[in-house]
Structure formats: C-alpha cells, structure tokens
C-alpha cells in the first residue's frame, strides 16, 4: 500500500467508480473487501487514519455475545458465533480461541450460568470454539490464580475469540487493496455531488497532507462511518433525524500479574447491567467495558472519572489482589453506534443488530453491529448497493477469503505473530540492517523494524498512526509510548524525508493526544 499511488488513483477523476465507501473502520474496510473481491471498482476514503475511531478501541473480543443471549436475542448470537468461525478461519494470525472463566459465588449461579453457556455452545453449531464446563473451586483458582476466594463456589468456563482489532483492520485494508480497491486515509469527504434528479453521483474530498480538494464520481456511495454516520447522513439531507443513540465504553490496561496465565475472566452481571471482561492481551491485562450514553461522536472520547472508578470497584469484588488507580497503564475509550429504539433509554439494552438505510438522494448508510459481524454487515450493504446502482449481480466471496497475512503458524513467530505471513519480510529488514533489531522500550515488545515496515507498507503518516494503530504501544502503556515518541518521529522523518520542524510538531501533537490515555489526566 503506497499512499501516493492511492492518491493519484483517487484524485485523477478518470475513473467512474462502482462504489465510493466513506469510512475506514471495520465496516468500511469490510465493504471495500467485499465489493472489490466481487470484481467491482472501489474507492475507500477515510478522513483520519484507518481505524482511528471505534475499530481500534474495542474489547478485543470475537464473540457471539453472551449478554445478548440473556436478552433473548438468539438470532444475533447465532449470527455472531457463525461470523466468529469465519474470522478465525480467515485471519488465524490475529484471531485465536480463548478460554473464559466465570467465577460463581452461589450454587444457583453455578447452575444458571452453566445452563446458559451450554445454550451458547449449542448455538455455535459447527463453528464451536470448545465446550463449556462446570469448574470446582480448586479448578477455578487454578484457572484464575488472582480470583477472589471468599465465598467462591466454583466457576463455569467457556470459549470465545480474542484478537487485535487495529491490526486486523490494517490487514483488511491491505486485502481490499490487493483486490484492486483504491484506499486512502487522511481524505475527508466534505460534500456530495448530486445530479439533476438530486441523486448522489460522487463526492468532494480533501487531502489532509496537501490541502488539495478533489472530486470522485461513483454509481453508489456507501456511508460506513460508524458512530459518525449521522453527520454524513445530514450532509446528504440536512433534515435527517439521528439514527444513533451513542454510548461509550472505557477500558483500563494493567500489568499482566493481575491476570496471570492465558485465561480470561468474565463477570456476568455488573451494577449497570453489562458484562465485564478481564482479558490477557499483548502481555497486559485489559479490563472493560462500561456503557455510558453520550450525545456527540468525538474523535478522541474521554473516560469519566466515575467510569474508571466503576471498573476498579467491580474488579475488587472478583480479584484477590485488585488493581488500584495508580496501576493503570492506559485508558482508552470507544463509541458504540447503537441504533435508536424509541422506547429504550438504557443503551446497555439496545441491540447490536445492524441497520441499512437508503435516503432520497440514494446515500446508503450501514451502521450498528459489532466488530465480529463486520463481514456480514459488508455483505448485506454491498448486496443492497448493487441493487441501488443497478450493477451486475455477483455473489459474495468473503466467507472463506483469507485476509492479508493469514497463516496458521502463529505460535512459531514470537513477538512478530500478529504480522502473520508478513513477519518474514520484517525479519528480512532486520537482516539487511541489524540496527532495526533494536527494541524501542523495555516495557513494550516493538522493534524499530516494525516502524519502518508500517511506513513503507501500511500507509502510516504520523507518530500516532504508528504508536496507536500499527503497533499498540499507546493502548498498552501510554507513558512508555510518550517516552519513545521522539525516537519514532526521527525514524519516520528519515523514511519520509521530513525535517526537524516536522519531528518537533509530530512529537508535540502525539504527546497532546497520548496524555489523554494516562491516568494522570483523570
């Protein structure tokens, strides 16, 4: 993926695209992969970096959704479990099976959750990740060494999936590009082009790098901007009522010793009616998530002090040695694009079903859903867009389409496992220049070669792109990320031909963002 080449394709005006997709998150990238793999011409435009929004800020689960089972939404759970199976098959370098343990403190709950998770097993059908089982108190403590022992009656274990969301997103964008799509980050769509009938026939967009404005035309335009979709809808129709009831979920990251081993903890019912997860992730412990209604979609949503305290308080009820506020390595926040239900006020009770809307100008909006079901959302959106644009009917190809980097040899690649098949190319960079084998920080797994790789092959343009989404440094340890930002900026400047002023500005901008992820900010 070379950005200059992508910009030239997007800006040439010579091509009348079959589809223009607005939004470079999981849904937009999924739509680009789907449409391009069917043989359609595709242009994907993202106003920030790929995955800047919700798609890099999830709870890192590939799952059916046990909480939706409790709500009785069996069809949503079944769809999620099926898509979970497709994702494991298509991206085995990033998606892995994980065992989750529910500690129980009454014999009734042991039966209740045991029975519920057997239904979860049944609904997975041929896409099962493993069978649930009842655990004794001893087995529960062996599985979760830091679990609170007082009144513990045992536990229930079940299987779901765990993944790296931003890395999968980057690989999806690469997959779309390999199938012929033009994909462009830092390209903000600010207006629609409409024909004499008032139907959308293209977009105007601005390249953030140069400030230049361009036009691109298409037979259909898909709005896949997630939590930001209402702003795009209202750009098409100023009178459009909001589709979404937004909520935010926060996540706290701690050292691994709070959750030793590889098994995750699931807390089935918190005081706000959600489930809470503690997950081993990149040699850290990630705990989340909350559900707090918010009015506006912000690029960098902020946690509330009450949300942080809620997670810490809930953790004290389940962990023998619970983390304290000063143990927090990073705080990050994601927005949920929940489709409004007129009679619902609690966003925790709103469904994650996705919705497709086509307005009078023929703007097709796909929103709602969750990471796990991105592929099905894309399939449904492209099917509708084909009809809308009167394009030839072509069958979806993505159920078993391998995503860029897919390889089964995950366990043999060490710290480079998340790169899958690309790991060998990164090792080749190191063999050509041993200086790139340098570890960037003692508390992080990343090497200089990964920074060079991100710039040359993954369209990283800023220090934040590298430290937040090509690596996960900012999400794992915000202070460590701030420490290495000047070094990252110097590496990038050498690769991109930038000067000392650029380095200083990049470090300043990154630090301003990164401080929002530190506990000192709260």
For each residue, the residues with C-beta under 8 A, 3 or more apart:
1: 6 173 174 177 183 457 458 459
2: 5 6 459
3: 6 7 184 185 459 461
4: 7 8
5: 2 8 9
6: 1 2 3 9 10 177 182 183 184 459
7: 3 4 10 11 184 187 207
8: 4 5 11 12
9: 5 6 12 15 43 182
10: 6 7 43 45 182 184 187 205 214 216
11: 7 8 207 212 214 216
12: 8 9 15
13: 214 215 216 217
14:
15: 9 12 41 43
16: 217 218 219
17: 20 41 42 43 216 217 218 219
18: 35 40 41 42 218 219 220 389 391
19: 31 35 40 41 42 43 218 219 220 221 222 382 385 389
20: 17 42 43 44 45 202 203 216 218 220 221 222
21: 28 31 32 35 42 43 44 45 221 222 224
22: 28 45 189 203 221 222 223 224 225 232
23: 27 28 44 45 46 223 224 225 226 228 229
24: 28 29 44 45 46 48 49 50 51 52 169 173 183 185
25: 28 29 46 50 51 53 54 55 169 224 225 226
26: 29 30 51 55 165 168 169 172 226 371 374
27: 23 30 31 224 226 366 367 369 374 377 378 381
28: 21 22 23 24 25 31 32 44 46 222 224 225
29: 24 25 26 32 33 44 50 55 169 172 173 176 183 374
30: 26 27 33 34 172 224 374 375 377 378 398
31: 19 21 27 28 34 35 44 222 224 366 377 378 381 382
32: 21 28 29 35 36 42 44 172 173 176 181 183
33: 29 30 36 37 172 175 176 179 181 378 398 401 403
34: 30 31 37 38 375 378 379 381 382 396 397 398
35: 18 19 21 31 32 38 40 42 181 382 385
36: 32 33 39 40 42 176 179 180 181
37: 33 34 179 397 398 401
38: 34 35 382 394 395 396 397
39: 36 394
40: 18 19 35 36 382 391 394
41: 15 17 18 19 180
42: 17 18 19 20 21 32 35 36 176 180 181 182
43: 9 10 15 17 19 20 21 181 182 184 216 218
44: 20 21 23 24 28 29 31 32 173 176 181 182 183 184
45: 10 20 21 22 23 24 184 187 188 189 203 205 216
46: 23 24 25 28 49 50 52 183 184 185 186 187
47: 186 187 188 189 208
48: 24 52 53 185 186 299
49: 24 46 52 185 186 460 461 462 464 465 469
50: 24 25 29 46 169 170 173 183 185 459 469
51: 24 25 26 55 56 165 166 169 170 469
52: 24 46 48 49 56 299 469
53: 25 48 56 57 226 227 228 299 334 335
54: 25 57 58 226 227 334 335 336 337
55: 25 26 29 51 58 165 166 169 226 371
56: 51 52 53 165 166 169 468 469 475
57: 53 54 165 251 332 333 334 335
58: 54 55 61 165 334 371
59: 249 251 277 279 286 288 289
60: 162 163 164 165 279 281 286
61: 58 160 161 162 163 277 279 371 372
62: 84 87 88 95 160 161 162 163 371 372
63: 66 80 81 84 160 161 372
64: 68 69 77 78 79 80 81 84 120 123 124 160 372
65: 68 69 73 76 77 80 352 370 372
66: 63 69 70 77 116 117 120 158 266 268 275
67: 70 71 274 275
68: 64 65 71 73 76 77 80 351 352
69: 64 65 66 72 73 74 77 116 119 120 123
70: 66 67 116
71: 67 68 349 351
72: 69
73: 65 68 69 76 77 351 353
74: 69 77 78 123
75: 78 79
76: 65 68 73 79 80 351 352 353
77: 64 65 66 68 69 73 74 80 81 120 123
78: 64 74 75 81 82 123
79: 64 75 76 82 83 373 376
80: 63 64 65 68 76 77 83 84 370 372 373
81: 63 64 77 78 84 85 120 123 124 125 127
82: 78 79 85 86 125 127
83: 79 80 86 87 372 373 374 375 376
84: 62 63 64 80 81 87 88 124 127 129 160 161 372
85: 81 82 88 89 124 126 127 129
86: 82 83 89 90 127 375 399 400
87: 62 83 84 90 91 95 161 163 372 375
88: 62 84 85 91 92 95 96 97 129 161
89: 85 86 92 400
90: 86 87 398 400 401 402 403 406
91: 87 88 94 95 163 168 171 402 403 405 406 420
92: 88 89 95 96 406 407 408 410 420
93: 405 406 407 410 413 417 418 419 420 421
94: 91 163 164 167 168 171 403 405 418 420
95: 62 87 88 91 92 161 162 163 168
96: 88 92 161 162 163 410
97: 88 129 130 159 160 161 162
98: 159 160 161 162 262 263 264 279 280
99: 130 143 157 158 159 262 263 264
100: 157 158 159 160 263 264 265 266 277
101: 135 140 143 144 147 155 156 157 263 264 265 266
102: 113 117 155 156 157 158 265 266 267 268
103: 140 144 147 148 152 154 155 265 318
104: 107 109 110 113 152 153 154 155 156
105: 109 151 152 153
106: 109 110 153
107: 104 110 111 153
108: 111 112
109: 104 105 106 112 113 153
110: 104 106 107 113 114 134 153 154 155 156
111: 107 108 114 115
112: 108 109 115 116
113: 102 104 109 110 116 117 156 268
114: 110 111 117 118 132 134 156
115: 111 112 118 119
116: 66 69 70 112 113 119 120
117: 66 102 113 114 120 121 132 156 158
118: 114 115 121 122 132
119: 69 115 116 122 123
120: 64 66 69 77 81 116 117 123 124 132 158
121: 117 118 124 128 131 132 158
122: 118 119 125
123: 64 69 74 77 78 81 119 120
124: 64 81 84 85 120 121 127 128 129
125: 81 82 122 128
126: 85
127: 81 82 84 85 86 124
128: 121 124 125 131 159
129: 84 85 88 97 124 159 160 161
130: 97 99 158 159
131: 121 128 159
132: 114 117 118 120 121 156 157 158 159
133: 156 157
134: 110 114 154 155 156
135: 101 139 140 143 154 155 156 157
136: 139 140 154
137: 140 141 149 152 153 154 155
138: 141 142
139: 135 136 142 143 154 155
140: 101 103 135 136 137 143 144 147 152 154 155
141: 137 138 144 145 147 149 152
142: 138 139 145
143: 99 101 135 139 140 147 155 157 261 263
144: 101 103 140 141 147 155 259 261 263 265
145: 141 142 260 261
146: 257 258 259 260 319 320 321
147: 101 103 140 141 143 144 152 155 265 318 319 320
148: 103 152 317 318 319 320
149: 137 141 152 320
150:
151: 105
152: 103 104 105 137 140 141 147 148 149 155
153: 104 105 106 107 109 110 137
154: 103 104 110 134 135 136 137 139 140
155: 101 102 103 104 110 134 135 137 139 140 143 144 147 152
156: 101 102 104 110 113 114 117 132 133 134 135
157: 99 100 101 102 132 133 135 143 263
158: 66 99 100 102 117 120 121 130 132
159: 97 98 99 100 128 129 130 131 132
160: 61 62 63 64 84 97 98 100 129
161: 61 62 63 84 87 88 95 96 97 98 129 372
162: 60 61 62 95 96 97 98 264 279 280 281
163: 60 61 62 87 91 94 95 96 168
164: 60 94 167 168 281 282 418 472
165: 26 51 55 56 57 58 60 168 169 371
166: 51 55 56 169 170 468 469 470 472
167: 94 164 170 171 418 472
168: 26 91 94 95 163 164 165 171 172 403
169: 24 25 26 29 50 51 55 56 165 166 172 173 469
170: 50 51 166 167 173 174 458 469 470
171: 91 94 167 168 174 175 403 404 405 420
172: 26 29 30 32 33 168 169 175 176 403 404
173: 1 24 29 32 44 50 169 170 176 177 183 459
174: 1 170 171 177 178 404 405 458
175: 33 171 172 178 179 401 403 404
176: 29 32 33 36 42 44 172 173 179 181 183
177: 1 6 173 174 180 181 182 183
178: 174 175 404
179: 33 36 37 175 176
180: 36 41 42 177
181: 32 33 35 36 42 43 44 176 177
182: 6 9 10 42 43 44 177
183: 1 6 24 29 32 44 46 50 173 176 177 459
184: 3 6 7 10 43 44 45 46 187
185: 3 24 46 48 49 50 459 461
186: 46 47 48 49 207 208 209 461
187: 7 10 45 46 47 184 205 206 207 208
188: 45 47 205 206 208
189: 22 45 47 192 203 204 205 232 235
190: 204 205 206 235
191: 203 204 235
192: 189 200 202 203 204 221 235 236 361 363
193: 200 201 202 203 204 215 217
194: 198 199 200 201 361
195: 198 199 201
196:
197:
198: 194 195 360 361
199: 194 195 361 362
200: 192 193 194 203 221 236 361 362 363
201: 193 194 195 217 218
202: 20 192 193 215 216 217 218 221
203: 20 22 45 189 191 192 193 200 215 216 218 221
204: 189 190 191 192 193 213 214 215
205: 10 45 187 188 189 190 213 214 215 216
206: 187 188 190 211 212 213 214
207: 7 11 186 187 210 211 212 213 214
208: 47 186 187 188 211
209: 186 461
210: 207
211: 206 207 208
212: 11 206 207
213: 204 205 206 207
214: 10 11 13 204 205 206 207
215: 13 193 202 203 204 205
216: 10 11 13 17 20 43 45 202 203 205
217: 13 16 17 193 201 202
218: 16 17 18 19 20 43 201 202 203 221
219: 16 17 18 19 389 390 391
220: 18 19 20 362 364 385 386 388 389 391
221: 19 20 21 22 192 200 202 203 218 362 363 364
222: 19 20 21 22 28 31 364 365 366 381 382 385
223: 22 23 229 232 233 236 363 364 365 366 367
224: 21 22 23 25 27 28 30 31 229 365 366 367 381
225: 22 23 25 28 228 229 231 232 367
226: 23 25 26 27 53 54 55 229 335 337 367
227: 53 54 244 246 297 335 336 337
228: 23 53 225 231 232 297
229: 23 223 224 225 226 232 233 243 244 337 365 367
230: 233 234 240 242 243 244 297
231: 225 228 234 235 297
232: 22 189 223 225 228 229 235 236 363 365
233: 223 229 230 236 237 240 243 357 359 363 365
234: 230 231 237 238 240
235: 189 190 191 192 231 232
236: 192 200 223 232 233 240 359 361 363
237: 233 234 240 359 360 361 363
238: 234
239:
240: 230 233 234 236 237 359
241:
242: 230 340
243: 229 230 233 339 340 355 357 365 367
244: 227 229 230 337 338 339 340 367
245: 293 338 339 340 341 344 347 350
246: 227 293 294 295 296 297 335 336 337 338 347
247: 291 292 293 294 335 336 338 347 348 350
248: 290 291 292 294 301 303 333 334 335 336
249: 59 288 289 290 291 292 333 334 336
250: 288 289 290 292 303 304 307 308 311 331 332 333
251: 57 59 286 287 288 289 331 332 333 334
252: 286 287 288 308 311 312 323 328 330 331
253: 281 284 285 286 287 328 329 330 331 332 475 476 477
254: 258 284 285 286 287 323 327 328 329
255: 258 284 285 327 329
256: 259 260 280 283 284 285
257: 146 260 285
258: 146 254 255 278 285 319 321 322 323 327
259: 144 146 256 264 265 278 279 280 285
260: 145 146 256 257
261: 143 144 145 280
262: 98 99 280
263: 98 99 100 101 143 144 157 280
264: 98 99 100 101 162 259 277 278 279 280
265: 100 101 102 103 144 147 259 277 278 279 318 319
266: 66 100 101 102 275 276 277
267: 102 270 275 276 277 278 314 317 318
268: 66 102 113 275
269: 273 274 275
270: 267 273 274 275 276 310 314
271: 310 314
272: 290 291 310 348
273: 269 270 291 346 348 349
274: 67 269 270 289 290 291 348
275: 66 67 266 267 268 269 270
276: 266 267 270 287 288 289 311 314
277: 59 61 100 264 265 266 267 286 287 288 289
278: 258 259 264 265 267 285 286 287 315 318 319
279: 59 60 61 98 162 259 264 265 285 286 287
280: 98 162 256 259 261 262 263 264 283 284 285 286
281: 60 162 164 253 284 285 286
282: 164 445 472 476
283: 256 280 445
284: 253 254 255 256 280 281 329 476 477
285: 253 254 255 256 257 258 259 278 279 280 281 323
286: 59 60 251 252 253 254 277 278 279 280 281
287: 251 252 253 254 276 277 278 279 311 315 323
288: 59 249 250 251 252 276 277 311
289: 59 249 250 251 274 276 277 334
290: 248 249 250 272 274 307 310 311
291: 247 248 249 272 273 274 336 347 348
292: 247 248 249 250 304 307 347
293: 245 246 247 347
294: 246 247 248 297 301 335
295: 246
296: 246
297: 227 228 230 231 246 294 335
298: 301 302 335
299: 48 52 53
300: 513 516
301: 248 294 298 333 334 335
302: 298 333 516 521
303: 248 250 307 308 331 333 522
304: 250 292 307 308
305: 308 309 522
306: 309 310
307: 250 290 292 303 304 310 311
308: 250 252 303 304 305 311 312 325 328 331 519 522
309: 305 306 312 313
310: 270 271 272 290 306 307 313 314
311: 250 252 276 287 288 290 307 308 314 315
312: 252 308 309 315 316 322 323 324 325
313: 309 310 316 317
314: 267 270 271 276 310 311 317 318
315: 278 287 311 312 318 319 322 323
316: 312 313 319 322
317: 148 267 313 314
318: 103 147 148 265 267 278 314 315 322
319: 146 147 148 258 265 278 315 316 322 323
320: 146 147 148 149
321: 146 258
322: 258 312 315 316 318 319
323: 252 254 258 285 287 312 315 319 327 328
324: 312 327
325: 308 312 328 519
326: 519
327: 254 255 258 323 324
328: 252 253 254 308 323 325 331 519
329: 253 254 255 284 476 477 478 479
330: 252 253 474 475 476 477 478 517 518
331: 250 251 252 253 303 308 328 478 516 517 518 519 521 522
332: 57 250 251 253 474 475 517
333: 57 248 249 250 251 301 302 303
334: 53 54 57 58 248 249 251 289 301
335: 53 54 57 226 227 246 247 248 294 297 298 301
336: 54 227 246 247 248 249 291 347 352
337: 54 226 227 229 244 246 367 368 369
338: 244 245 246 247 347 350 351 352 368
339: 243 244 245 350 351 353 354 355 367 368
340: 242 243 244 245 344 350
341: 245 344 350 351
342:
343:
344: 245 340 341 347 349 350
345:
346: 273 349 350
347: 245 246 247 291 292 293 336 338 344 350
348: 247 272 273 274 291
349: 71 273 344 346
350: 245 247 338 339 340 341 344 346 347
351: 68 71 73 76 338 339 341 368
352: 65 68 76 336 338 368 369 370 373
353: 73 76 339 368 369
354: 339 366 367 368 369 373 376 377 380
355: 243 339 365 366 367 368
356: 364 365 366 380 381 384
357: 233 243 364 365 367
358: 362 363 364 365 384 388
359: 233 236 237 240 362 363 365
360: 198 237
361: 192 194 198 199 200 236 237
362: 199 200 220 221 358 359 388
363: 192 200 221 223 232 233 236 237 358 359
364: 220 221 222 223 356 357 358 381 384 385 388
365: 222 223 224 229 232 233 243 355 356 357 358 359
366: 27 31 222 223 224 354 355 356 377 378 380 381
367: 27 223 224 225 226 229 243 244 337 339 354 355 357
368: 337 338 339 351 352 353 354 355 377
369: 27 337 352 353 354 373 374 376 377
370: 65 80 352 373 374
371: 26 55 58 61 62 165 374
372: 61 62 63 64 65 80 83 84 87 161
373: 79 80 83 352 354 369 370 376 377
374: 26 27 29 30 83 369 370 371 377 378
375: 30 34 83 86 87 378 379 398 399
376: 79 83 354 369 373 379 380
377: 27 30 31 354 366 368 369 373 374 380 381
378: 27 30 31 33 34 366 374 375 381 382 398
379: 34 375 376 382 383 396 398
380: 354 356 366 376 377 383 384
381: 27 31 34 222 224 356 364 366 377 378 384 385
382: 19 31 34 35 38 40 222 378 379 385 386 396
383: 379 380 386 387 396
384: 356 358 364 380 381 387 388
385: 19 35 220 222 364 381 382 388 389 391
386: 220 382 383 389 391 392 393 394
387: 383 384 390
388: 220 358 362 364 384 385
389: 18 19 219 220 385 386
390: 219 387
391: 18 40 219 220 385 386
392: 386
393: 386
394: 38 39 40 386
395: 38
396: 34 38 379 382 383 399
397: 34 37 38 401
398: 30 33 34 37 90 375 378 379 401
399: 86 375 396
400: 86 89 90
401: 33 37 90 175 397 398
402: 90 91 406
403: 33 90 91 94 168 171 172 175 406
404: 171 172 174 175 178 420 422
405: 91 93 94 171 174 419 420 421 422
406: 90 91 92 93 402 403 420 421
407: 92 93 410 420 421
408: 92
409: 412 413
410: 92 93 96 407 413 417 420
411: 417
412: 409
413: 93 409 410 416 417 419 420 423
414: 417
415: 445 446 447
416: 413 419 423 426 427
417: 93 410 411 413 414 420 423
418: 93 94 164 167
419: 93 405 413 416 422 423 426 453
420: 91 92 93 94 171 404 405 406 407 410 413 417 423
421: 93 405 406 407 424
422: 404 405 419 425 426 453 457
423: 413 416 417 419 420 426 427
424: 421 427 428
425: 422 428 429 453 457
426: 416 419 422 423 429 430 449 450 453
427: 416 423 424 430 431 449
428: 424 425 431 432
429: 425 426 432 433 436 449 452 453
430: 426 427 433 434 436 437 447 449
431: 427 428 434
432: 428 429
433: 429 430 436 449
434: 430 431 437
435: 438 448
436: 429 430 433 447 448 449 452
437: 430 434 447 448 449
438: 435 447 448
439: 442 444 445 446 447
440: 444 446 447 448 451 473 484 487 488
441: 444 446 473 477 480 483 484
442: 439
443: 477 480
444: 439 440 441 471 473 476 477 480 481 484
445: 282 283 415 439
446: 415 439 440 441 450 451 471 473
447: 415 430 436 437 438 439 440 450
448: 435 436 437 438 440 451 452 491
449: 426 427 429 430 433 436 437 452 453
450: 426 446 447 453 454 470 471
451: 440 446 448 454 455 466 470 471 488 491 492
452: 429 436 448 449 455 456 491 495
453: 419 422 425 426 429 449 450 456 457 458
454: 450 451 457 458 460 465 466 470 471
455: 451 452 458 460 466 491 492 495 496
456: 452 453 495
457: 1 422 425 453 454
458: 1 170 174 453 454 455 470
459: 1 2 3 6 50 173 183 185
460: 49 454 455 465 466 469 470 492
461: 3 49 185 186 209 465 496
462: 49 465 466 492 506 509 510
463: 466 467 485 488 489 492 506 507 509 510
464: 49 467 468 469 474 509 510 513 514
465: 49 454 460 461 462 468 469 470
466: 451 454 455 460 462 463 469 470 471 488 492
467: 463 464 470 471 473 474 481 484 485 488 510 514
468: 56 166 464 465 472 473 474 475
469: 49 50 51 52 56 166 169 170 460 464 465 466 472
470: 166 170 450 451 454 458 460 465 466 467
471: 444 446 450 451 454 466 467
472: 164 166 167 282 468 469 475 476
473: 440 441 444 446 467 468 476 477 480 481 484
474: 330 332 464 467 468 478 481 514 517
475: 56 253 330 332 468 472 517
476: 253 282 284 329 330 444 472 473 480 481
477: 253 284 329 330 441 443 444 473 480 481
478: 329 330 331 474 481 482 514 515 517 518
479: 329 482 483 518
480: 441 443 444 473 476 477 483 484
481: 444 467 473 474 476 477 478 484 485 510 514 517
482: 478 479 485 510 511 514 515 518
483: 441 479 480
484: 440 441 444 467 473 480 481 487 488
485: 463 467 481 482 488 489 506 507 510 511 514
486: 489 490 503 507
487: 440 484 490 491
488: 440 451 463 466 467 484 485 491 492
489: 463 485 486 492 493 502 503 506 507 510
490: 486 487 493 494 503
491: 448 451 452 455 487 488 494 495
492: 451 455 460 462 463 466 488 489 495 496 498 506
493: 489 490 496 497 498 499 500 502 503
494: 490 491
495: 452 455 456 491 492
496: 455 461 492 493
497: 493
498: 492 493 502 503
499: 493 502 503
500: 493 503 504
501: 504 505
502: 489 493 498 499 505 506
503: 486 489 490 493 498 499 500 506 507
504: 500 501 507 508
505: 501 502 508 509
506: 462 463 485 489 492 502 503 509 510
507: 463 485 486 489 503 504 510 511
508: 504 505 511 512
509: 462 463 464 505 506 512 513
510: 462 463 464 467 481 482 485 489 506 507 513 514
511: 482 485 507 508 514 515
512: 508 509 515
513: 300 464 509 510 516 517
514: 464 467 474 478 481 482 485 510 511 517 518
515: 478 482 511 512 518 520 521
516: 300 302 331 513 521
517: 330 331 332 474 475 478 481 513 514 521
518: 330 331 478 479 482 514 515 521
519: 308 325 326 328 331 522
520: 515
521: 302 331 515 516 517 518
522: 303 305 308 331 519
